């Protein structure tokens, strides 16, 4: 399988699987089924996955900065640092952003729409981590695959920092979106007899 992936959090592994083409059918996405074994940060782990399209099963080895425990609460956070992803490149983060925005636009549940929007904003923020303070265009090292590098070379204007910041400015602030998602989650967990709280 080659070198293990490096990830800040298990969410980064999930997003990697979403943008990775299935080797068996050429489609995807791959779905995370289980992690073996759960362990402390910095240790090797194995993600057991299957392809949503063809059901092909494949294991992905990775090293995660986050401690992997079965009882860990669900979180939307991708990376708590300013360090860009070593696994998902700028072009892939933008693909994830557009995918999540499009999915949110067709969703009928307001809480799920808000959560998808928040996740899209987080992906866009991850993409912006590839820019240096004085960069208007990202360095070619921000692209890890031949396809994303070719897309950048063909249409560099689509990856300009100002364009991405303009997209970000059209969204609610990250804090606002996080609070809305937290309120939705609290409402979901509340028992029916606690409706008056």
Rosetta blueprint (number, residue, H / E / L):
1 X L
2 X L
3 X L
4 X L
5 X E
6 X E
7 X E
8 X L
9 X L
10 X H
11 X H
12 X H
13 X H
14 X H
15 X H
16 X H
17 X H
18 X H
19 X L
20 X L
21 X L
22 X L
23 X L
24 X L
25 X L
26 X L
27 X L
28 X L
29 X L
30 X E
31 X E
32 X E
33 X E
34 X E
35 X E
36 X E
37 X L
38 X L
39 X L
40 X L
41 X L
42 X L
43 X L
44 X E
45 X E
46 X E
47 X E
48 X E
49 X E
50 X E
51 X E
52 X L
53 X L
54 X L
55 X L
56 X L
57 X E
58 X E
59 X E
60 X E
61 X E
62 X E
63 X E
64 X E
65 X L
66 X L
67 X L
68 X L
69 X L
70 X L
71 X L
72 X L
73 X L
74 X L
75 X L
76 X L
77 X L
78 X L
79 X L
80 X L
81 X L
82 X L
83 X L
84 X L
85 X L
86 X L
87 X L
88 X L
89 X L
90 X H
91 X H
92 X H
93 X H
94 X H
95 X H
96 X H
97 X H
98 X H
99 X H
100 X H
101 X H
102 X H
103 X H
104 X H
105 X H
106 X H
107 X L
108 X L
109 X L
110 X H
111 X H
112 X H
113 X H
114 X H
115 X H
116 X H
117 X H
118 X H
119 X H
120 X H
121 X H
122 X H
123 X H
124 X H
125 X H
126 X H
127 X H
128 X H
129 X L
130 X L
131 X L
132 X L
133 X L
134 X L
135 X L
136 X L
137 X L
138 X L
139 X L
140 X H
141 X H
142 X H
143 X L
144 X L
145 X L
146 X H
147 X H
148 X H
149 X H
150 X H
151 X H
152 X H
153 X H
154 X H
155 X L
156 X H
157 X H
158 X H
159 X H
160 X L
161 X H
162 X H
163 X H
164 X H
165 X H
166 X H
167 X H
168 X H
169 X H
170 X L
171 X L
172 X L
173 X L
174 X H
175 X H
176 X H
177 X H
178 X H
179 X H
180 X H
181 X H
182 X H
183 X H
184 X H
185 X H
186 X H
187 X H
188 X H
189 X H
190 X L
191 X L
192 X H
193 X H
194 X H
195 X L
196 X L
197 X L
